[in-house]
Amino acid sequence: MDDTSVFVGKLKESVYDKLKLSKEGFSNEYSSSLIEAFYLSKTKKQSLRSNVLLQLIEEYNCDAIALFSSISFSLEVNEIEKYFLIGWVWGEDLLAIDKSNGEIVILAYWDYNLITFYCALNGNKFLDAFLIHGISPLDRHFEDREEQRTHNINKAKEAANIAGGDRYLKFWMALYPTENGKSDEPNKEVFLN
């Protein structure tokens, strides 16, 4: 991802067809709001930052991403000693950029010095991986749970590879359901099986 406009364009391309969503049991109102969430609105700010994730948060309103992802972005960049805080995962753990090396990590909500997951080598790789596996599976066509689990695992592996390799696999595996339609606990070793 070279700049924010590339990510925003690719996100628009991935929008789900409204008719398909209504056939899958989503209400017209929810389907409409979900589709609109894929079209990030531009803010009046022009970011001077070099990190694409920081630019994204400053130049676009990303709050609607939470409608289709376990990842959500904050409305503004917050800064602490070692990290830029840019959002949340699962609604509580902090999505952050390590100031020393640009790596994207998850910090425990109860301790900002505790890294619970490594997500991507840098902001560009994170956004590329997000387009592969950051969007929650909206299609409910999986009648077989094992088929859904296998699909999610394959997408997670592809995202981890794009994010920078095996170091990031646990995070991408933890994002979406792998067993019985429920997310497993993020730190269980089952994600590497």
Beta strands, then each sheet from edge to edge (+ up, - down):
strand 1: 41-42
strand 2: 60-61
strand 3: 71-79
strand 4: 83-89
strand 5: 93-98
strand 6: 104-108
strand 7: 111-120
sheet 1: 1+ 2-
sheet 2: 3+ 4- 5+ 6- 7+
end
